[in-house]
Amino acid sequence: MAEFPIPEVAAASAAQTNKKGQFGVALEPEAIRICCYALLVGLVAGLVAQALLELIYLFTNIFFYGRFSFAITNPAHNHLGLWELLIPPLGGLLVGVMIYFWEPTLKGHGIPEAMESVLFGHSRMRLRVAILKPLATAFAIGTGGPFGAEGPIIQTGAALGSLLGQSLGLTPYYRRVLLASGAAAGMAATFTAPLAGILVAVELLLFELRARSFIPVALAAAVATGVRIHFVGWAPLFPTPAFKMTGMNELWIFAILGVLMGIVGWIMIRVLGWLEDLFDNLRWKYAAIWSPVIGAVILGVLGHFYPQVLGTSYDTIRDMLNDRLTTGSLIGVSTAKFWALVISLGSGTTGGVFAPSLVVGGGLGAAFAVGMHHLLPTVVSDPAFYALVAMAAVFGGIARAPFTSIVFLFELSHNPNALLPLIVCVMVSDGFVRLFSRDSIMTIKLVKRGLIVLQDYSVPVLMRAKIDQVMRKQFPQFHADEELRTVLEKFVPNDEALMPVVDAAGALIGIVEPHDLLRTEPPDHHFRMRELARQDYVLAYPGELVDLVHRDMMLKNTENVVVVEPQGLRRPIGIARANDILQLRRWLMEEETRESQKTLRETAAKEG
C-alpha cells in the first residue's frame, strides 16, 4: 500500500451526506436533549456551590467566633489565642470519621475521583458523594483547613451530573458529558469564571473537544455563572489593578519566573505523593480517622504563626494582588501555605488545591519580582502582576491544565495586558513539570492504584483520514456468471485477500476470498461465482472517514471493506481490510520516528 498524506481536517463523505441530509450530520439530534439536561445540571450545581460556600462561612463563624452567622469571614482574624490549635484537629476528626465509616472517596481534593469515574467507572458516581462531599468540605475548611472550595464543588457537581445521567438511563458517554457539565458548573459558580469552568472540564474530565460534549458543558457553565451573579453580582472575586508590562523585554523575566514556578510545582507533586504514601502505610486500626487529625494538628501550629494559611485564604490572595504584604510576609505565608496544603491533603482530609496553589505561587512570584526589581528597576513592573502570573503558573504545572490556568487568571484580572505574560509563564512552568514528572497532582493518586491516566489527547488518526486513502485501488474481481472451474484455471494466488464479485453491469453483488475458491469438492464443478459470493463486508464511499467505516466493521463483525462509486451503479473502485486501516497508526508512528531521528541527526551534525 502506498503512503498517504493525513489531511488536517477531514470532512464527512458526500455520499453519507446525500443519504442522511444535512440535519444531524455534524451534530446528532440527541445532543439537543443532552443540552437540556446540562442546563438543569448547571442550575442545580450553581445552587449547590453557593450553598457550600454559605456552609463554609457558617462553620467558620461557629468554630472560630462562636456565633451562628452566614456572614463572610476569615479564621485568620480570630482572637482565640492558643485555643485555636484545637479547632483544626476537631475538623480533621469529623472528616476522618466520615471517610472511615461512610465514604472513602471523600478523601482528597475531589478531581482525581471524578477522573477515575470517567476513565474507569463508566461515569458512575454515588449519591453519597453528592451529599457527603460538601458537608465534609465545609467541616474541613470551616475548621481552618487550608483548602479551596472549588475541588469539592467540582466533584459534587460531577456527582450530580452522573446521578442524573444514571437516573435517565443515558449511555456512559452522555453520562460523562453530564458529569463534566456538573464539574464545569461547579468551577464557574465558585469564581464567576465560566471559561475556566469549561476548560477544567475539557482538560481534566472530557479529554476531547467535540461539539456534542463541548456545547452542553458550556451551557451548564453559563447557567451556573448566572446563578453566581444572581447571589453576589458581577464583582470579581479577586479585584486587581490594571497591570501593564514595562516592555517586551519583560517577557524574559516572566519566562524565568515560569521555570521557578515549575520547580515549585514539581516539588509540590513529589512531596504530596510522599506524604500520601506515608499516611496510607500507617498500620493503625483506625488510621483513616486519625491521619487527618495528625495533619490538622500540624496545620494548627502553622496557623498559629501564620493565620493567613487557615481557610480558603481568599483575603490573602486579594492582598497579594494589590501589594498589601511585605516581602517577608509573602515568603512566609507562601511557604507556610505550601506545607499546610501538602500535609493536610497528604494526611487524608478533603479540600481543593486551586486556591492554595494561588497563595503559594502568588507570594513567591511577588517576592521574586521585588528581588528582580532591585537588579532591573526599569524592566520589572508591579510585583502584584508577577503574583497574578505566578498563581496561574503553579496551578497550571501541578494540575497539567495550562489553558484552564491562563483563562482563569485572565478572567480574574479582566486585564488584556496580562494575557501574554500568562501564556509565557504558564507554558514554561507546565513544560518544566512535564519534563521531570510523569504524573500531575490530579493523576498521581490514580497511578498508585495501577490505573493508566493520560492527560494529553489528540484527534484520533482514524478521524483524520478518508477511506480512499487506505484502500487498495488495484485488485482482481470476478463476474457473477463465471464458473468456478474457469476462475481456478486462471487464478494466480497473491497477497490479495479480498476480491469483489460483480454482475454484467459491473455492480457489486458480493465478495470472495481465496479460501472460498478452494473449499468446494470437486474443484471442476460448475458452481458460478454468484453462488460463492458472501455478504460479510462493509460498503463504503470515497471521502468517508475511516473512523465511521471502522465502526461499521465492528458492528458487522467483519474485516472486509469494499469502496464503490458514490453515484449510479455500485461499481467497486477499491478494497480494504482491517490490516490496511492499522497501517494508519503505523504510518503515524513512522512519521514521528523519522522526524525524531532527523532532529537527532541534525543536532549531532551541528555538535560535530
C-alpha positions as CSV (number, residue, x, y, z in Angstrom):
1,M,0.0,0.0,0.0
2,A,1.4,3.4,-1.0
3,E,2.0,6.1,1.6
4,F,-0.8,8.6,2.0
5,P,-0.9,12.1,3.5
6,I,-3.1,12.7,6.5
7,P,-5.2,15.8,6.0
8,E,-5.5,18.4,8.7
9,V,-9.3,18.4,8.5
10,A,-11.3,15.5,7.1
11,A,-14.9,16.1,6.2
12,A,-17.7,13.6,6.1
13,S,-18.3,11.9,2.8
14,A,-20.6,13.4,0.2
15,A,-22.3,10.0,-0.1
16,Q,-23.2,9.9,3.5
17,T,-24.5,13.5,3.4
18,N,-26.7,12.5,0.5
19,K,-28.0,9.5,2.4
20,K,-28.8,11.4,5.6
21,G,-29.2,15.0,4.5
22,Q,-27.6,17.9,6.3
23,F,-29.6,17.7,9.5
24,G,-27.8,15.6,12.2
25,V,-24.5,15.1,10.2
26,A,-22.2,17.5,12.2
27,L,-24.2,17.2,15.4
28,E,-26.6,14.4,16.3
29,P,-30.1,15.5,17.3
30,E,-29.6,13.6,20.6
31,A,-27.3,16.5,21.7
32,I,-30.3,18.8,22.0
33,R,-31.8,16.6,24.7
34,I,-28.4,16.4,26.5
35,C,-28.1,20.2,26.3
36,C,-31.5,20.5,28.2
37,Y,-30.2,18.1,30.8
38,A,-27.0,20.1,31.1
39,L,-28.9,23.3,31.7
40,L,-30.6,21.6,34.6
41,V,-27.3,20.3,36.0
42,G,-25.8,23.8,35.7
43,L,-28.6,25.3,37.6
44,V,-28.5,22.7,40.4
45,A,-24.7,22.7,40.6
46,G,-24.7,26.5,40.8
47,L,-27.1,26.5,43.7
48,V,-25.1,23.7,45.5
49,A,-21.9,25.7,45.0
50,Q,-23.5,28.7,46.6
51,A,-24.9,26.6,49.4
52,L,-21.5,25.1,50.1
53,L,-19.8,28.5,50.3
54,E,-22.5,29.6,52.8
55,L,-22.0,26.4,54.8
56,I,-18.2,27.1,55.0
57,Y,-18.9,30.6,56.3
58,L,-21.4,29.2,58.8
59,F,-18.9,26.7,60.2
60,T,-16.1,29.3,60.2
61,N,-18.3,31.6,62.3
62,I,-19.3,28.8,64.7
63,F,-15.9,27.3,65.3
64,F,-13.7,30.4,65.3
65,Y,-16.1,33.1,66.5
66,G,-18.8,31.3,68.5
67,R,-21.7,32.7,66.6
68,F,-24.4,31.4,64.3
69,S,-24.0,33.5,61.2
70,F,-23.6,33.2,57.4
71,A,-21.5,36.3,57.2
72,I,-18.4,36.1,55.1
73,T,-15.5,35.8,57.5
74,N,-11.9,34.7,57.8
75,P,-10.5,32.4,60.5
76,A,-7.2,34.4,60.4
77,H,-8.9,37.3,62.4
78,N,-10.0,35.2,65.4
79,H,-9.0,36.1,69.0
80,L,-8.8,32.6,70.4
81,G,-5.1,32.6,71.1
82,L,-3.8,29.1,71.8
83,W,-7.3,27.6,71.8
84,E,-7.3,27.9,68.0
85,L,-4.8,25.0,68.0
86,L,-7.6,22.6,68.9
87,I,-10.1,23.6,66.1
88,P,-8.3,22.1,63.0
89,P,-7.9,18.7,64.8
90,L,-11.6,18.7,65.6
91,G,-12.4,19.2,61.9
92,G,-9.9,16.5,60.9
93,L,-11.6,14.1,63.3
94,L,-15.0,14.8,61.9
95,V,-13.8,14.3,58.3
96,G,-11.9,11.2,59.3
97,V,-15.0,9.6,60.8
98,M,-17.0,10.4,57.6
99,I,-14.3,8.9,55.4
100,Y,-13.8,5.8,57.5
101,F,-17.5,4.9,58.2
102,W,-19.4,6.4,55.2
103,E,-17.5,7.2,52.0
104,P,-13.7,6.6,51.3
105,T,-13.8,8.8,48.1
106,L,-14.3,11.9,50.3
107,K,-10.6,11.7,50.9
108,G,-8.6,14.2,48.8
109,H,-9.4,17.2,46.6
110,G,-12.1,15.5,44.5
111,I,-10.9,15.9,40.9
112,P,-9.0,12.6,40.8
113,E,-12.1,10.7,42.0
114,A,-14.1,12.4,39.2
115,M,-11.4,11.5,36.7
116,E,-11.4,7.9,37.9
117,S,-15.1,7.7,37.5
118,V,-14.9,9.0,33.9
119,L,-12.0,6.8,32.8
120,F,-12.7,3.6,34.6
121,G,-16.1,3.7,36.2
122,H,-18.4,4.4,33.2
123,S,-19.0,7.8,34.7
124,R,-21.0,6.4,37.6
125,M,-20.8,8.3,40.9
126,R,-22.7,7.5,44.1
127,L,-25.4,9.6,45.8
128,R,-23.4,9.6,49.0
129,V,-20.7,11.6,47.3
130,A,-23.1,14.4,46.3
131,I,-24.4,14.6,49.8
132,L,-21.3,14.0,52.0
133,K,-18.6,15.8,49.9
134,P,-20.0,19.3,50.5
135,L,-20.6,18.5,54.2
136,A,-17.1,17.1,54.7
137,T,-15.5,20.0,52.9
138,A,-17.5,22.6,54.9
139,F,-16.2,20.9,58.1
140,A,-12.6,20.8,56.9
141,I,-12.4,24.4,55.6
142,G,-14.7,25.8,58.3
143,T,-12.3,24.5,61.0
144,G,-9.3,26.0,59.3
145,G,-8.4,23.6,56.6
146,P,-6.0,25.3,54.1
147,F,-8.1,24.5,51.0
148,G,-10.2,26.0,48.4
149,A,-13.8,25.1,47.9
150,E,-13.5,24.6,44.1
151,G,-12.2,21.0,44.1
152,P,-15.0,19.5,46.2
153,I,-17.6,21.7,44.4
154,I,-16.3,20.2,41.1
155,Q,-16.6,16.7,42.5
156,T,-20.1,17.4,43.8
157,G,-21.3,18.9,40.5
158,A,-19.8,15.9,38.7
159,A,-21.7,13.6,41.0
160,L,-25.0,15.5,40.3
161,G,-24.5,15.2,36.6
162,S,-23.6,11.5,36.9
163,L,-26.6,10.8,39.0
164,L,-28.9,12.5,36.6
165,G,-27.4,10.5,33.7
166,Q,-27.9,7.3,35.6
167,S,-31.5,8.0,36.5
168,L,-32.3,8.8,32.9
169,G,-30.6,5.6,31.6
170,L,-28.1,7.5,29.4
171,T,-25.2,5.8,27.8
172,P,-21.8,6.0,29.5
173,Y,-20.7,8.7,27.1
174,Y,-23.5,11.0,27.8
175,R,-23.2,10.3,31.5
176,R,-19.7,11.6,31.1
177,V,-20.9,14.7,29.3
178,L,-23.3,15.5,32.2
179,L,-20.7,14.7,34.8
180,A,-18.3,17.1,33.1
181,S,-21.1,19.7,32.8
182,G,-21.6,19.5,36.6
183,A,-17.9,19.9,37.2
184,A,-17.7,22.9,34.9
185,A,-20.7,24.4,36.6
186,G,-19.1,24.0,40.0
187,M,-15.9,25.7,38.9
188,A,-17.8,28.5,37.2
189,A,-20.1,29.1,40.1
190,T,-17.2,29.3,42.6
191,F,-15.2,32.0,40.9
192,T,-17.6,33.6,38.4
193,A,-15.3,32.1,35.7
194,P,-17.4,30.3,33.0
195,L,-14.5,29.9,30.6
196,A,-12.2,28.4,33.2
197,G,-15.1,26.1,34.2
198,I,-15.4,24.9,30.6
199,L,-11.7,24.3,30.2
200,V,-11.3,22.5,33.5
201,A,-13.9,20.0,32.3
202,V,-12.2,19.7,28.9
203,E,-8.6,19.3,30.2
204,L,-9.4,17.1,33.3
205,L,-12.5,15.2,32.5
206,L,-13.6,15.0,28.9
207,F,-10.2,14.6,27.2
208,E,-11.8,15.7,24.0
209,L,-13.1,18.8,22.2
210,R,-16.2,17.7,20.3
211,A,-19.4,19.6,19.7
212,R,-21.6,17.0,21.3
213,S,-19.8,17.3,24.6
214,F,-18.4,20.9,24.5
215,I,-21.8,22.6,23.9
216,P,-23.6,21.0,26.9
217,V,-20.6,21.7,29.1
218,A,-20.5,25.3,28.0
219,L,-24.2,25.8,28.6
220,A,-24.0,24.3,32.1
221,A,-21.1,26.6,33.0
222,A,-23.1,29.7,31.7
223,V,-26.1,28.8,33.8
224,A,-24.0,28.2,36.9
225,T,-22.3,31.6,36.4
226,G,-25.7,33.2,36.1
227,V,-26.6,31.7,39.5
228,R,-23.4,33.0,41.0
229,I,-24.1,36.5,39.6
230,H,-27.6,36.4,41.0
231,F,-26.3,36.0,44.5
232,V,-23.1,38.1,44.5
233,G,-23.2,40.3,41.4
234,W,-20.6,40.8,38.7
235,A,-17.8,42.0,41.0
236,P,-14.7,39.7,40.6
237,L,-13.7,37.6,43.5
238,F,-10.2,38.9,43.3
239,P,-10.2,42.5,42.0
240,T,-6.8,43.7,40.7
241,P,-5.2,46.9,39.4
242,A,-4.7,47.4,35.7
243,F,-1.4,45.7,35.3
244,K,0.9,46.6,32.4
245,M,4.3,45.4,31.3
246,T,7.2,47.9,31.0
247,G,8.1,46.5,27.6
248,M,8.5,43.2,25.7
249,N,11.9,42.6,27.3
250,E,10.0,41.8,30.5
251,L,8.7,38.6,29.0
252,W,12.1,37.1,29.6
253,I,11.6,37.8,33.3
254,F,8.2,36.1,33.2
255,A,9.9,33.1,31.5
256,I,12.4,32.8,34.3
257,L,9.5,33.0,36.7
258,G,7.9,30.1,34.8
259,V,10.9,27.9,35.5
260,L,10.9,28.8,39.2
261,M,7.2,28.1,39.5
262,G,7.7,24.8,37.6
263,I,10.3,23.8,40.2
264,V,7.8,24.7,43.0
265,G,5.1,22.7,41.2
266,W,7.4,19.7,40.8
267,I,8.4,19.8,44.4
268,M,4.7,20.0,45.5
269,I,3.8,16.9,43.4
270,R,6.7,14.9,44.8
271,V,6.2,15.9,48.5
272,L,2.4,15.3,48.3
273,G,3.0,11.9,46.8
274,W,5.5,11.0,49.5
275,L,3.2,12.2,52.3
276,E,0.2,10.3,50.9
277,D,2.3,7.1,50.9
278,L,3.5,7.8,54.4
279,F,0.0,8.2,55.8
280,D,-1.5,5.4,53.7
281,N,1.0,2.9,55.0
282,L,0.2,3.6,58.7
283,R,-0.9,0.3,60.2
284,W,-3.1,1.6,63.0
285,K,-6.5,0.2,63.3
286,Y,-8.3,3.5,62.7
287,A,-5.5,5.2,60.7
288,A,-8.1,6.7,58.2
289,I,-9.7,8.5,61.2
290,W,-6.6,9.6,63.0
291,S,-4.4,10.5,60.0
292,P,-6.4,13.7,59.2
293,V,-6.2,14.6,62.9
294,I,-2.4,14.4,62.8
295,G,-2.3,16.6,59.7
296,A,-4.7,19.0,61.4
297,V,-2.5,19.3,64.5
298,I,0.4,20.4,62.3
299,L,-1.9,22.7,60.5
300,G,-2.9,24.3,63.8
301,V,0.7,25.0,64.7
302,L,1.4,26.6,61.3
303,G,-1.8,28.6,61.5
304,H,-0.9,29.9,64.9
305,F,2.2,31.6,63.5
306,Y,0.7,32.3,60.0
307,P,-3.1,32.7,60.5
308,Q,-3.4,33.5,56.8
309,V,-3.0,29.8,55.9
310,L,-6.2,28.9,57.6
311,G,-9.3,28.6,55.5
312,T,-9.6,29.4,51.8
313,S,-7.2,32.4,52.1
314,Y,-9.2,34.4,49.6
315,D,-8.4,37.6,51.6
316,T,-4.7,36.7,51.4
317,I,-4.9,36.3,47.6
318,R,-6.6,39.7,47.3
319,D,-3.7,41.2,49.4
320,M,-1.1,39.7,47.2
321,L,-2.8,41.0,44.0
322,N,-2.9,44.5,45.5
323,D,0.6,44.8,47.0
324,R,-0.5,44.8,50.6
325,L,2.0,42.4,52.0
326,T,5.7,42.9,52.8
327,T,8.3,40.7,51.1
328,G,8.9,38.7,54.3
329,S,5.2,38.1,54.7
330,L,4.9,37.0,51.1
331,I,7.6,34.4,51.5
332,G,6.5,33.3,54.9
333,V,2.8,32.9,54.1
334,S,3.5,31.1,50.8
335,T,5.9,28.7,52.4
336,A,3.5,28.0,55.3
337,K,0.6,27.5,52.9
338,F,2.7,25.1,50.9
339,W,3.3,22.9,53.9
340,A,-0.2,23.3,55.3
341,L,-1.6,22.1,52.0
342,V,0.6,19.1,51.3
343,I,0.5,17.9,55.0
344,S,-3.3,18.3,55.3
345,L,-4.1,16.8,51.9
346,G,-1.5,14.1,52.3
347,S,-2.9,13.1,55.7
348,G,-6.2,12.3,54.0
349,T,-8.6,15.2,54.6
350,T,-10.7,16.8,51.9
351,G,-10.4,20.2,50.1
352,G,-9.4,21.8,46.8
353,V,-5.9,22.6,45.7
354,F,-6.7,25.5,43.4
355,A,-6.9,28.3,45.9
356,P,-3.9,27.1,48.0
357,S,-1.8,26.9,44.9
358,L,-2.7,30.5,44.1
359,V,-1.3,31.5,47.5
360,V,1.8,29.5,47.1
361,G,2.5,30.9,43.6
362,G,1.3,34.5,44.4
363,G,3.6,35.1,47.4
364,L,6.7,33.6,45.7
365,G,6.0,35.4,42.5
366,A,5.6,38.7,44.1
367,A,8.8,38.2,46.2
368,F,10.7,37.2,43.1
369,A,9.6,40.4,41.4
370,V,10.7,42.5,44.4
371,G,14.2,40.9,44.2
372,M,14.4,41.4,40.4
373,H,13.3,45.0,40.7
374,H,16.4,45.7,42.6
375,L,18.5,44.3,39.8
376,L,16.5,45.6,36.8
377,P,14.4,48.5,38.1
378,T,13.4,49.8,34.7
379,V,12.4,46.3,33.4
380,V,10.3,44.8,36.2
381,S,6.8,46.1,36.7
382,D,4.4,45.7,39.6
383,P,5.1,42.8,41.9
384,A,1.4,42.1,42.1
385,F,1.5,41.5,38.4
386,Y,4.0,38.7,39.0
387,A,1.9,37.4,41.8
388,L,-1.0,37.0,39.3
389,V,1.1,35.3,36.7
390,A,2.8,33.0,39.2
391,M,-0.5,31.9,40.6
392,A,-1.5,30.6,37.2
393,A,1.9,29.0,36.6
394,V,1.9,26.9,39.8
395,F,-1.6,25.5,39.3
396,G,-1.0,25.0,35.5
397,G,2.1,23.0,36.3
398,I,0.8,20.8,39.1
399,A,-2.6,20.1,37.6
400,R,-1.4,19.8,34.0
401,A,-4.2,22.2,33.0
402,P,-2.4,25.2,31.5
403,F,-5.3,26.6,29.5
404,T,-7.6,26.5,32.5
405,S,-5.0,28.4,34.5
406,I,-4.4,31.0,31.8
407,V,-8.0,31.7,31.2
408,F,-8.9,31.6,34.9
409,L,-6.4,34.3,36.0
410,F,-7.3,36.3,32.9
411,E,-10.9,36.2,33.9
412,L,-10.0,37.2,37.4
413,S,-7.9,40.2,36.3
414,H,-10.1,41.4,33.5
415,N,-6.9,42.8,32.1
416,P,-5.9,42.0,28.5
417,N,-2.3,43.1,29.2
418,A,-1.9,40.1,31.5
419,L,-2.6,37.6,28.7
420,L,0.8,37.4,27.1
421,P,2.8,37.1,30.4
422,L,0.3,34.4,31.5
423,I,0.8,32.4,28.4
424,V,4.6,32.6,28.6
425,C,4.9,31.9,32.3
426,V,2.3,29.1,32.5
427,M,3.5,27.2,29.4
428,V,7.1,27.4,30.6
429,S,6.1,26.1,34.0
430,D,3.9,23.4,32.5
431,G,6.7,22.3,30.2
432,F,9.2,22.1,33.0
433,V,6.9,20.0,35.2
434,R,6.2,17.6,32.3
435,L,9.9,17.2,31.7
436,F,10.6,16.0,35.2
437,S,7.3,14.4,36.3
438,R,5.2,11.8,34.5
439,D,2.3,12.5,36.8
440,S,0.3,15.5,37.9
441,I,-1.2,16.3,41.2
442,M,-4.5,15.1,39.7
443,T,-3.2,11.7,38.5
444,I,-0.5,10.7,41.0
445,K,-3.1,9.1,43.3
446,L,-4.7,7.2,40.4
447,V,-1.4,5.9,39.1
448,K,-0.6,4.5,42.5
449,R,-3.8,2.4,42.2
450,G,-2.4,0.9,39.0
451,L,-4.6,3.0,36.6
452,I,-3.2,4.4,33.4
453,V,-4.2,8.1,33.0
454,L,-3.0,10.3,30.1
455,Q,-3.9,14.0,30.2
456,D,-2.8,14.6,26.6
457,Y,-5.2,14.0,23.8
458,S,-5.2,14.4,20.1
459,V,-7.6,13.8,17.2
460,P,-7.5,10.0,16.6
461,V,-5.8,9.1,13.3
462,L,-8.9,7.3,12.2
463,M,-10.8,10.5,12.3
464,R,-8.2,12.4,10.2
465,A,-8.1,10.0,7.2
466,K,-10.6,9.0,4.5
467,I,-11.2,5.5,3.3
468,D,-9.9,6.2,-0.2
469,Q,-6.5,7.0,1.4
470,V,-6.1,3.5,2.7
471,M,-8.0,1.4,0.1
472,R,-6.2,-0.7,-2.5
473,K,-7.0,0.5,-6.0
474,Q,-5.5,-2.5,-7.8
475,F,-7.4,-5.7,-7.2
476,P,-8.9,-8.6,-9.1
477,Q,-12.6,-9.0,-9.5
478,F,-14.8,-11.8,-10.8
479,H,-18.0,-11.8,-12.9
480,A,-21.0,-13.3,-11.2
481,D,-21.7,-15.8,-14.0
482,E,-18.2,-17.1,-14.3
483,E,-17.8,-20.8,-13.4
484,L,-15.5,-21.7,-10.5
485,R,-13.7,-24.1,-12.8
486,T,-12.8,-21.3,-15.2
487,V,-11.7,-19.0,-12.4
488,L,-9.4,-21.6,-10.9
489,E,-7.7,-22.1,-14.3
490,K,-6.6,-18.5,-14.5
491,F,-6.4,-17.6,-10.8
492,V,-2.9,-16.8,-9.5
493,P,-2.7,-16.5,-5.7
494,N,-1.0,-13.3,-4.5
495,D,-1.3,-11.1,-1.4
496,E,-4.9,-10.2,-2.2
497,A,-7.3,-11.5,0.5
498,L,-10.5,-9.9,-0.8
499,M,-12.0,-10.0,-4.3
500,P,-15.3,-8.4,-5.4
501,V,-17.9,-10.3,-7.4
502,V,-19.8,-8.1,-9.9
503,D,-22.7,-8.5,-12.3
504,A,-22.7,-7.9,-16.0
505,A,-23.0,-4.1,-15.5
506,G,-20.1,-4.1,-13.0
507,A,-22.2,-3.6,-9.9
508,L,-21.1,-5.3,-6.7
509,I,-23.1,-8.3,-5.6
510,G,-20.6,-9.8,-3.0
511,I,-17.1,-10.8,-2.2
512,V,-14.9,-13.9,-2.1
513,E,-11.6,-14.8,-0.5
514,P,-9.0,-17.2,-1.8
515,H,-10.1,-19.9,0.6
516,D,-13.6,-19.7,-0.8
517,L,-12.4,-20.8,-4.2
518,L,-10.8,-24.0,-2.7
519,R,-13.4,-25.1,-0.2
520,T,-15.7,-26.9,-2.6
521,E,-15.2,-30.5,-3.9
522,P,-14.5,-31.5,-6.6
523,P,-12.7,-28.4,-8.0
524,D,-14.1,-28.9,-11.5
525,H,-17.8,-28.5,-10.8
526,H,-19.9,-25.9,-12.4
527,F,-20.6,-23.5,-9.5
528,R,-20.9,-19.9,-10.6
529,M,-19.3,-17.1,-8.6
530,R,-22.6,-15.6,-7.6
531,E,-23.2,-18.8,-5.6
532,L,-20.0,-18.3,-3.7
533,A,-20.3,-14.6,-3.1
534,R,-20.6,-13.6,0.5
535,Q,-22.1,-10.5,2.1
536,D,-19.9,-10.1,5.2
537,Y,-18.4,-6.8,4.1
538,V,-18.9,-3.1,4.7
539,L,-19.9,-0.9,1.8
540,A,-18.1,2.5,1.8
541,Y,-17.9,5.5,-0.5
542,P,-14.9,7.7,-1.3
543,G,-14.4,10.5,1.2
544,E,-15.9,8.6,4.1
545,L,-14.0,8.9,7.3
546,V,-12.0,5.8,8.2
547,D,-13.4,6.1,11.8
548,L,-17.0,5.8,10.5
549,V,-16.1,2.8,8.3
550,H,-14.3,1.2,11.2
551,R,-17.3,1.5,13.4
552,D,-19.4,-0.2,10.8
553,M,-16.9,-3.0,10.5
554,M,-17.1,-3.6,14.3
555,L,-20.9,-3.5,14.3
556,K,-21.0,-6.1,11.4
557,N,-18.0,-8.1,12.9
558,T,-16.1,-8.1,9.6
559,E,-12.7,-7.2,8.4
560,N,-13.7,-6.5,4.8
561,V,-14.5,-3.2,3.1
562,V,-15.5,-2.5,-0.5
563,V,-15.4,1.1,-1.7
564,V,-17.8,1.8,-4.6
565,E,-18.6,4.7,-6.8
566,P,-20.6,7.4,-5.0
567,Q,-23.2,7.7,-7.8
568,G,-25.0,5.3,-10.0
569,L,-24.1,1.6,-10.0
570,R,-22.2,0.3,-7.1
571,R,-19.0,-0.4,-9.1
572,P,-16.1,-1.3,-6.9
573,I,-13.2,1.1,-7.0
574,G,-11.2,0.0,-4.0
575,I,-10.9,-2.7,-1.3
576,A,-9.6,-2.5,2.3
577,R,-9.2,-4.8,5.2
578,A,-8.6,-4.2,8.9
579,N,-4.8,-4.5,8.4
580,D,-4.9,-1.7,5.9
581,I,-6.6,0.5,8.5
582,L,-4.0,-0.4,11.1
583,Q,-1.4,0.9,8.7
584,L,-2.6,4.4,9.5
585,R,-1.3,4.1,13.0
586,R,2.0,2.6,11.7
587,W,2.4,5.4,9.2
588,L,1.9,8.0,12.0
589,M,4.5,6.2,14.2
590,E,7.0,6.1,11.4
591,E,6.4,9.8,10.6
592,E,7.1,10.7,14.3
593,T,10.1,8.5,14.4
594,R,11.5,9.9,11.2
595,E,11.1,13.4,12.5
596,S,12.8,12.5,15.8
597,Q,15.7,10.7,14.0
598,K,16.1,13.7,11.7
599,T,16.3,16.1,14.6
600,L,18.9,13.9,16.3
601,R,21.0,13.7,13.2
602,E,20.9,17.4,12.7
603,T,21.8,18.1,16.3
604,A,24.7,15.6,16.1
605,A,25.9,17.2,12.9
606,K,25.9,20.7,14.4
607,E,27.8,19.4,17.5
608,G,30.2,17.5,15.4
